[in-house]
Amino acid sequence: MPNTKKYTTWESLPDTLTAQHISEFLGISRRRVYELFQLNVKDGGIPNFKIGATKRVDKADFKHWIALKKEEQLHA
């Protein structure tokens, strides 16, 4: 079965991300992404903003969030 994952590199991600983009990139469920959207950023949540009823993430914010998670693991 061919790999249908579309977003596998930073370059393949658009500048404004949806839960689907993040789900595919991280290999986690969209439900988990939405759970991370609900968490406060200080508690490990993914920074996001609303456009109407939808939530979006700036690619630079997502990249920074990934870096913070990696840093946390180094100091755990």
C-alpha positions in Angstrom: 0.0 0.0 0.0 1.5 3.4 -1.0 2.2 6.0 1.6 -0.6 8.6 1.4 0.9 10.9 4.0 1.2 14.3 2.3 2.9 16.5 4.9 6.2 14.9 5.9 8.7 17.8 5.8 8.6 21.5 7.0 8.7 22.6 3.4 5.6 20.5 2.5 3.5 22.3 5.2 1.6 25.4 4.3 2.1 28.7 6.3 -1.2 28.3 8.1 -1.9 24.8 9.4 -5.1 22.9 10.2 -5.5 20.0 12.7 -5.3 17.7 9.7 -1.9 19.0 8.6 -0.5 18.7 12.2 -2.1 15.2 12.5 -0.4 14.0 9.4 2.9 15.6 10.2 3.1 14.2 13.7 1.4 10.9 13.0 -1.2 11.4 15.7 -5.0 11.6 15.5 -6.9 14.8 14.8 -8.7 14.2 18.0 -5.4 14.4 19.9 -4.5 17.6 18.0 -7.8 19.2 19.1 -7.0 18.1 22.6 -3.7 19.9 22.4 -5.4 23.0 21.0 -7.6 23.0 24.2 -4.6 23.0 26.5 -3.0 26.3 27.6 0.3 26.9 25.8 2.0 27.0 29.2 0.7 23.5 29.9 2.0 22.1 26.6 -0.8 23.1 24.3 -0.3 23.9 20.6 -0.7 27.7 20.1 -3.6 28.4 17.8 -6.1 31.0 16.7 -9.7 30.9 15.4 -11.0 31.9 12.0 -14.7 31.6 12.4 -15.4 28.2 13.8 -12.1 26.7 12.7 -8.8 26.6 14.5 -5.5 27.3 12.7 -1.8 27.3 13.7 0.9 29.5 12.3 3.7 27.3 10.9 6.4 29.3 12.8 4.5 28.9 16.1 4.2 25.1 15.4 7.9 24.9 14.7 8.7 26.7 17.9 6.3 24.4 19.8 8.1 21.4 18.5 11.5 22.9 19.5 10.1 23.5 23.1 8.9 20.0 23.3 12.3 18.7 22.3 14.0 21.0 24.8 11.7 19.7 27.6 12.7 16.1 26.8 16.4 17.0 27.1 15.9 18.5 30.6 13.5 15.9 31.9 
